[in-house]
Amino acid sequence: MLEHCQDRLRALEEAQDWPGLAKAYYEMGCAAMDQGQLHQAALWLHRADTIYSSQDEIYEAVGDQLIDDCSDRIGQLEDEPLLYNQIPEQIEQAAEEMDDLQLRLWGLLSISRLVPLMNQLSRLPGCQALDQLGWITDVILRSFQAPLTQDQFDLLSHYCNAFYNLTDSELFYAGGQIETPEGPPFQMFDLNGMMGTYLELTNYLDNHLRWLTAEAGQELPAETGAVSCALPLDYYVRVSDQPLDQLPPLQAELDRIWDDFRFLQSGPTWAQAGQRMAEYSRRS
């Protein structure tokens, strides 16, 4: 059954039939939900939502009936005890114990974890900007300690827009993928989980740019979304038949999130924070 679905998805991707692809993901999500496979339902229904929300033409071709039902189902899933819901909730609760700077650094450490993956994804057509994430994280870390140059600020703005544009681009859901050392290929679309990695990156960068330019006392508060942005939950849901709490790679990433939390609570120096970021950026 799943192999048939994958063949259908590939055919729709090759034909660039985006309304058809959205409908296929919707149907897969409905089937998974009806069978009680709620993580899979969240995966497929959110993919449908991302596709039909990306372009007015796709939205109109899909139709209100499908969109309304898909939105209703996603709303129902938001009340279920899924990792898609529990992880952000746990992070928000922990963030209450942090000050604004600690929370910004918590997000930045997670973004650093994405650097090796983004370097690989940058080889896909139209995704070259992704290989600048290492530079971005380095510049953001320095910006906490000294003012940026105008050129640095302008480049951060440029990449903020580039990441946002990828979210609505066909490149995001058109089937682009890279090989992984172990396991199935990693799809560009596997970064769609929770609020979506590119959206969280964009939100983090936009918030940071506004924070840098705000008058004293009027800065936007830090957000928590970036903290989980390096957790490819969609990938694990898509490729594994095992319960999520039994997957060592997923547990390792969750452990890393909480280790970063404890690290920041310990009061590290800037050099120690930079060293941890560098280790994350170099990891394979």
C-alpha positions in Angstrom: 0.0 0.0 0.0 2.7 2.5 1.0 4.8 1.6 -2.0 1.8 2.3 -4.3 1.4 5.7 -2.5 5.1 6.5 -3.1 4.8 5.7 -6.8 1.8 8.0 -7.0 3.6 10.8 -5.2 6.6 10.5 -7.5 4.4 10.6 -10.6 2.7 13.7 -9.4 6.0 15.4 -8.5 7.4 14.6 -12.0 4.3 15.9 -13.7 4.4 19.0 -11.4 0.8 18.4 -10.6 0.8 20.3 -7.3 -3.0 20.3 -6.7 -2.9 16.5 -7.3 0.0 16.2 -4.9 -1.8 18.1 -2.2 -4.9 15.9 -2.7 -2.7 12.8 -2.5 -1.2 13.8 0.8 -4.6 14.8 2.1 -6.0 11.4 1.3 -3.0 9.7 2.9 -3.5 11.8 6.0 -7.2 11.0 6.2 -6.5 7.2 5.8 -3.8 7.4 8.6 -6.1 9.3 10.9 -9.0 6.9 10.4 -6.6 4.0 11.2 -5.4 5.8 14.4 -1.9 6.5 13.0 -1.9 10.0 14.3 1.7 11.0 13.8 1.5 9.8 10.2 -1.8 11.7 9.8 -0.1 14.9 11.1 2.8 14.4 8.7 0.7 14.0 5.5 -2.0 16.5 6.4 0.5 19.2 7.1 2.2 18.5 3.8 -1.1 18.9 2.0 -1.7 22.2 3.9 1.8 23.5 3.0 1.3 22.8 -0.7 -2.1 24.3 -1.2 -1.2 27.3 1.0 1.9 28.1 -1.1 0.2 29.4 -4.3 -3.3 30.9 -4.9 -3.6 28.7 -8.1 -3.1 25.5 -6.1 -5.5 26.7 -3.4 -8.2 27.4 -5.8 -7.7 24.1 -7.7 -7.8 22.0 -4.5 -11.1 23.5 -3.4 -12.7 24.7 -0.2 -14.2 21.4 0.8 -10.8 19.6 1.0 -9.1 22.6 2.6 -11.8 23.0 5.3 -11.7 19.3 6.2 -7.9 19.2 6.2 -7.8 22.3 8.5 -10.4 20.7 10.8 -8.4 17.5 11.0 -5.2 19.3 11.7 -7.0 21.2 14.5 -8.2 17.9 16.0 -4.6 16.6 15.9 -3.4 19.6 17.8 -5.3 18.3 20.8 -3.7 14.9 20.7 -0.7 13.7 22.8 1.7 13.8 19.8 5.4 14.7 19.8 4.5 17.4 17.3 2.6 19.1 20.2 4.4 17.9 23.3 7.9 18.9 22.3 7.1 22.6 21.6 5.0 22.7 24.8 7.9 21.3 26.9 10.3 23.8 25.3 7.9 26.7 26.1 7.6 25.6 29.7 11.4 25.4 30.1 11.9 28.7 28.4 10.1 30.4 31.4 13.3 29.6 33.4 15.5 31.5 31.0 16.2 35.2 30.4 15.9 36.6 26.9 19.5 36.2 25.9 19.6 32.6 27.1 16.6 31.8 25.0 18.1 33.4 21.9 21.2 31.3 22.4 19.2 28.2 22.9 17.6 28.7 19.5 21.0 29.6 17.9 22.6 26.4 19.2 19.8 24.4 17.5 20.2 26.3 14.3 23.9 25.4 14.4 22.9 21.7 14.4 21.4 22.3 11.0 24.5 23.5 9.2 25.8 20.1 8.0 22.3 19.2 6.7 21.8 22.5 5.0 25.2 22.3 3.3 24.1 19.0 1.7 20.7 20.3 0.8 22.3 23.4 -0.8 23.4 21.1 -3.7 19.8 20.7 -4.8 18.8 23.0 -7.7 17.8 26.5 -6.5 18.9 25.9 -2.9 22.4 27.3 -3.0 21.7 29.9 -0.3 21.4 27.1 2.3 25.2 26.7 2.4 25.5 30.1 4.1 23.9 28.9 7.4 27.2 28.5 9.0 28.2 32.1 8.2 24.8 33.2 9.5 25.2 31.5 12.9 28.7 32.8 13.3 27.6 36.4 12.6 24.6 36.2 14.9 26.8 35.0 17.8 29.2 37.9 17.2 26.2 40.3 17.1 25.5 39.6 20.7 29.0 40.9 21.6 29.6 43.8 19.1 27.6 45.7 16.5 27.4 44.3 13.0 28.6 46.1 9.9 25.9 47.4 7.5 27.0 44.7 5.0 26.6 41.9 7.6 23.2 43.2 8.5 22.1 43.5 4.9 23.3 39.9 4.2 21.3 38.6 7.1 18.2 40.3 5.8 18.9 38.8 2.4 19.1 35.2 3.7 16.1 35.8 5.9 14.1 36.5 2.7 15.7 33.6 0.9 14.7 31.1 3.5 11.2 32.5 3.6 10.9 32.2 -0.2 11.9 28.5 -0.1 9.0 27.7 2.1 6.5 28.8 -0.6 8.7 27.5 -3.5 8.0 24.4 -5.5 11.5 23.4 -4.6 10.3 22.7 -1.1 7.8 20.0 -2.0 8.9 18.9 -5.5 10.6 15.7 -4.3 14.2 16.9 -3.9 16.2 14.6 -1.6 19.7 13.7 -0.6 21.3 10.4 0.4 22.0 9.7 4.0 24.8 7.5 5.4 22.3 5.2 7.0 18.6 4.8 6.2 16.4 6.2 3.5 17.1 9.5 1.7 16.3 12.8 3.4 13.7 14.8 1.6 13.6 18.6 1.5 10.0 18.2 2.5 11.1 16.5 5.8 11.8 20.0 7.1 8.0 20.7 7.2 7.4 19.3 10.7 5.8 21.3 13.5 5.9 24.9 12.3 8.5 24.1 9.7 12.2 24.5 9.8 12.5 27.2 7.2 9.6 29.2 8.8 11.3 28.9 12.2 14.6 30.0 10.7 13.0 33.0 9.1 11.2 33.9 12.3 14.4 33.7 14.2 16.4 35.8 11.8 13.6 38.3 11.4 13.2 38.6 15.2 17.0 39.0 15.6 17.2 41.7 13.0 14.4 43.6 14.7 16.1 43.0 18.0 19.3 44.5 16.7 17.6 47.7 15.5 15.0 48.2 18.2 15.4 51.1 20.6 16.3 50.2 24.2 13.4 48.8 26.1 11.4 48.1 22.9 13.0 44.9 21.7 10.8 42.0 20.6 10.9 39.1 23.1 12.8 36.0 22.0 10.7 33.1 20.6 11.0 29.4 21.2 10.3 27.9 17.8 13.9 27.7 16.7 14.9 25.4 19.6 13.3 22.4 17.9 14.1 23.4 14.3 16.9 20.8 14.0 14.7 17.9 15.1 13.6 16.3 11.8 10.5 14.7 13.3 8.9 14.4 9.8 11.8 12.2 8.6 11.5 9.8 11.5 7.7 9.6 11.2 8.0 9.0 7.4 10.7 6.4 7.3 10.3 4.3 10.5 7.7 1.7 11.5 9.0 1.8 15.1 7.4 3.8 17.9 9.0 7.2 18.0 10.1 6.8 21.6 12.2 3.8 20.6 14.2 5.5 17.9 17.8 6.2 19.2 18.6 9.1 16.7 15.4 10.9 17.7 16.1 10.4 21.3 19.7 11.7 20.8 18.4 14.9 19.3 15.9 15.4 22.1 18.7 14.8 24.6 20.8 17.4 22.8 18.0 20.0 23.2 17.9 19.5 27.0 21.7 19.3 27.3 21.9 22.7 25.6 19.3 24.0 28.1 21.4 22.8 31.0 24.6 24.2 29.4 23.1 27.7 29.1 21.7 27.5 32.6 25.3 26.9 33.8 26.4 30.4 32.6 28.9 29.6 29.9 31.3 32.1 28.4 31.0 33.4 24.9 34.0 31.2 23.9 32.3 28.1 25.3 29.1 28.9 23.4 31.0 29.4 20.2 32.9 26.2 20.7 29.7 24.2 21.1 28.3 25.8 18.0 31.4 25.0 16.0 31.2 21.4 17.1 27.6 21.2 16.0 28.4 22.8 12.6 31.2 20.4 11.9 29.4 17.2 12.9 28.7 14.6 10.3 
